[in-house]
Amino acid sequence: MDNNVTLRQFTYTFLLLSITPIFSRLPGLLAPSGDSTGYVSVLYYGVIGCVFAWLMYQVLYAYHGYTLLEILSELVGTVIAKFILLVYAIWSILVILFKISSYSTLLQTTLLPTISAEILLGFLFLLCVYAFSKGSKTILRFSEFLFLPAIFFLGILFIFAVPSFHTEYLQTISIGSLTDNMRRIPTIASVGGNLMLLLFFLGNIERKPELPCDIESNYASDTRCKQKRYHTFQTRLYRCILQFTLLCFASILLSLCINGPKLTENFTYPIYQSVKGVSILSTFERFDAFITLICIVSDFTAVCVFALISVTCLSFVFQKKGQEPQKEESNAPLNIVSPSRHTTLLLCLGAPLVLVSCCFVFLREITQYELDEFFLSYMMPINLVFQYVLPSLLGIVCFIQRIARKKKCNQEVR
């Protein structure tokens, strides 16, 4: 079995797990006090997201084929590197708790209000166990397979909703609104920052034509063909940010033009209510249920991916010094997608982790108000720290190293 993952699979996974927060929280948070210019902040983040994608590209350019543990060990030492990865494991567990709570409240609020929480959480746990038994490669393939049909359905939804748009709800953009929307950028950034999860797959991304080869040892003899490969790889990351930006823009525009800014701010799930407000779609019974199903798939993907990240970080932390990787299963330094080792780790560590999280959510009985307050007060600032600080620093360091390497190679040529 091929143990590598493709950049296409990762980008589709990133976009799929972003759907639930884009639909459930962004429209309301970007329309405070009845403001209807929140889509401007999405355009702001499009620029910031491209810069962040460029920084991620610098890391891949310099350390493709290396694990995050090896990168951090080289830069800050093994002890500090393992401590950082342990903190990231704790953050992943916190995200899993939040995603499971979001999944439970979403179903009980919209699609299945009469079903008890233990049944919904038990169903999610069984789905995760089945996904873990198939391996993490299957999780990424699942996201790749479902993302395009989901986008196709959402595109049809948006086209049907356009005749029902009330453009008078949209305010004229002023200097004050441009300044106010800059303060809302962190809300979008806390969702788009999941692109940094690519750092945990550095050792397993396929060496396809869009990826750079071993540039450190062969930089001086780079051909035009290799430069084209680098450009294609960077373009894929920019395209991913563009798709994320368009998805956010369409979601906010749909909510504002159907519900109005006041209702968008007050609704728990603005997109769900927007579908009910579209005259064409209201003729179909329970058409809004498809939106809920897409969000369920998004939450399920997020739980599986972050369980994979937490297991990976813990395996790095407790990896013995000098431990040799299992080269017969993969060329990667540590098999993040191995069908044997990591499937076992997912079942032994990931499944109990999801089970404990489900039990905590069931016993805690978290309400929608508490969930929203927790997101604004804790999850959003925590996400910003973990998603941007370390990747940005790594990107800057890699860019400086790349310039220094280029100067050295030019001197050797002379």
Buried (B, 14 or more C-beta within 10 A) or exposed (E): EEBBBBBBBBBBBBBBBBBBBBBBBBBBBBBBEBBBBBBBBBEBBBEBBBEBBBBBBBBBBBBBBBBBBBBBBEBEEBEEBBBBBBBBBEBBBBBBBBBBBBBBBBBBBBBBEEEEBEEBBBBBBEBBBEBBEBBBBBBBBBBBEBBEEBBEBBEEBBEBBEEBBEEEBBEEEEEEBEEBBEEBBBBBBBBBBBBBBBBBBBBBBBBEEBBBBEBBEEBEEBEEEBEEBBEBBBBBBBEBBBBBBEBBBBBBBBBBBBBBBBBBBEBBBBBBBBBEBBEBBEEEEEBBBBBBEBBBBBBBBBBBBBBBBBBBBBBBBEBEEEEEBEEEBBEBBBBBBBBBBBBBBBBEBBBEBBBEBBEBBBEEEBEBEEBBEBBBEEBBEBBBEBBBEBBBEBBEBBBEBBEEBEEEBEEEEE
